[in-house]
Structure formats: C-alpha cells, structure tokens
Amino acid sequence: MKNYILAIAVLLSGVAASCNKDAEGAVYAEREMAFSFVNAKQVMEVEAGNAGVVKIPVYRSGRTGEAKVEVMLDAKAVAENVLKLQTPEVTFKDGEPAAYVEMSFVPSGQWKEKKYTAVLTFKEGTRLSPSAKASTEVTIQRK
C-alpha cells in the first residue's frame, strides 16, 4: 500500500511540475530574425597582409532569406580616427548563418599606440538571439 501511495505522489508531483510555465523562457518563431556577435571581446593581430581591414563575424538565428542588421562604432573609436566601419550595414545572403562587419584601420606605422580598441554594438531595437552578445569589444594590435 505504501508503494502505491508513493507512486501516486511521484506522478502527481510530475504533473504539477510539468504545468509550471515559468522556466520555459521566451519562445521564438522561426521567421523572427535575431542577431548576435560571437564573443564579448576579440583580439586581432594585424599585419600588411590584412590590407588595412579586419572582419568581425555576426551570426543570425535563421538561414532563410536575405537579412540586414546595422552596427555602430563607439564614440571613442570614432574620435581616435584609427578604426572605421566599412560596412555599417551587415548583409546576410540566403542560406548564410554568418556575415562580417568590415572595419578598416590606418597603416600601423601611423599608430600612436601599440593597440586600439573599438566597441561594436547593434543599432537600438535590433532583435537579439537568446544567448546573444549585443556588443563586442575588438582590439587590434600589431603582429
């Protein structure tokens, strides 16, 4: 008899737990496009072979259709005038899960510092992936 009561108690607790919707989190429809940077911080070593450009990956939640997302460079980096956005609007082709922000830099011989840091963020209102990095700090340094 104790075994039956224990079994019923376990079943009822399982039913009660499965009705709890709090832990489910946000549900995303497949057609809703969301974006993310790969890492919160990235360090890139540059050399003449980079031709003055570094590429920072951006990911999207789906692969269907074309998509675009706008990226902004922080005010400090703009004021230093060493790093510049070449592609403020990142375009994803149909079937591509990733695309790249291209950031140019002046030749390293003209640098006053050994390295420079810029923060890239998505334009306000951009839908982010569930585990998204909304910004990324990119440091470039000489190789």
C-alpha positions in Angstrom: 0.0 0.0 0.0 2.9 2.4 0.8 4.3 1.7 -2.6 1.1 2.8 -4.3 0.8 6.0 -2.3 4.5 6.8 -3.1 3.9 6.1 -6.8 0.8 8.3 -6.9 2.7 11.1 -5.1 5.5 10.9 -7.6 3.1 11.0 -10.5 1.2 14.0 -9.1 4.4 15.9 -8.4 5.5 15.3 -12.1 2.1 16.6 -13.4 2.4 19.7 -11.1 5.9 20.4 -12.3 5.1 20.0 -15.9 2.3 22.6 -15.6 4.9 25.2 -14.4 5.5 27.6 -17.4 7.9 29.9 -15.6 11.1 28.1 -16.6 10.3 27.8 -20.3 11.6 31.2 -21.2 10.9 33.1 -24.4 9.6 31.2 -27.4 10.9 32.4 -30.8 9.1 31.8 -34.0 11.5 30.6 -36.8 10.6 33.6 -39.0 11.8 36.1 -36.4 15.3 37.1 -37.3 17.7 37.6 -34.3 21.4 38.5 -34.3 24.5 38.1 -32.1 28.2 38.7 -32.0 30.4 35.7 -31.4 32.3 36.9 -28.3 32.1 39.8 -25.9 35.8 40.5 -26.6 38.1 39.8 -29.5 41.8 40.5 -30.1 43.1 40.6 -33.7 46.7 40.8 -34.7 47.2 42.8 -37.9 49.9 42.9 -40.5 50.4 44.2 -44.0 48.5 41.1 -45.3 45.3 42.4 -43.8 45.2 45.2 -46.4 44.0 47.5 -43.7 40.8 45.6 -42.9 39.6 43.2 -40.2 36.4 41.2 -40.4 34.3 40.6 -37.3 31.7 37.8 -37.6 28.0 38.4 -36.9 25.5 35.5 -36.6 21.8 35.3 -37.2 19.1 32.9 -35.9 18.0 31.5 -39.2 19.3 30.9 -42.7 16.2 31.6 -44.8 16.1 34.6 -47.0 18.3 37.7 -47.0 18.7 39.8 -43.9 20.4 43.0 -42.8 21.4 44.4 -39.5 23.1 47.8 -38.6 26.2 48.0 -36.5 27.6 51.1 -34.8 31.1 52.0 -33.7 31.6 53.7 -30.2 32.3 57.4 -30.0 35.8 56.9 -28.5 37.0 54.8 -31.5 35.4 57.3 -33.9 37.3 60.2 -32.2 40.7 58.4 -32.4 40.2 58.2 -36.1 42.2 55.0 -36.4 39.4 52.4 -36.8 36.4 53.0 -39.2 33.4 50.9 -40.1 33.5 49.9 -43.8 30.2 48.0 -43.6 27.8 49.6 -41.0 25.0 47.5 -42.5 25.8 43.8 -42.5 24.0 41.8 -45.2 23.3 38.1 -45.0 22.7 36.2 -48.2 20.0 33.5 -48.4 21.3 30.4 -46.6 24.2 32.1 -44.8 24.2 31.9 -41.0 27.0 34.4 -40.7 28.2 37.6 -42.3 31.0 40.0 -41.4 31.4 43.6 -40.3 34.4 45.1 -42.0 36.4 47.6 -40.1 39.4 49.4 -41.6 42.4 50.8 -39.9 45.1 53.3 -40.8 48.5 51.7 -41.5 50.1 50.6 -38.3 53.1 52.8 -39.0 50.9 55.8 -38.2 49.6 54.4 -34.9 50.5 56.4 -31.8 49.6 53.4 -29.5 50.5 49.7 -29.7 46.9 48.7 -29.9 43.5 50.2 -30.4 40.1 49.1 -29.1 36.6 49.7 -30.5 33.2 48.6 -29.3 30.7 47.5 -31.9 27.0 47.4 -31.0 23.8 46.6 -32.9 21.5 49.5 -33.7 19.0 50.1 -30.9 15.9 47.9 -31.4 17.7 45.0 -33.1 16.3 41.6 -32.0 19.0 39.6 -30.3 19.4 35.9 -30.2 18.5 34.2 -26.8 22.2 33.9 -25.8 23.3 36.9 -27.7 26.2 39.2 -27.3 24.7 42.6 -28.0 28.2 44.2 -28.3 31.7 43.1 -28.9 35.0 44.8 -27.9 37.5 44.5 -30.7 41.2 45.1 -30.0 43.6 45.3 -32.9 47.3 45.2 -32.3 50.4 44.7 -34.5 51.6 41.2 -35.1 
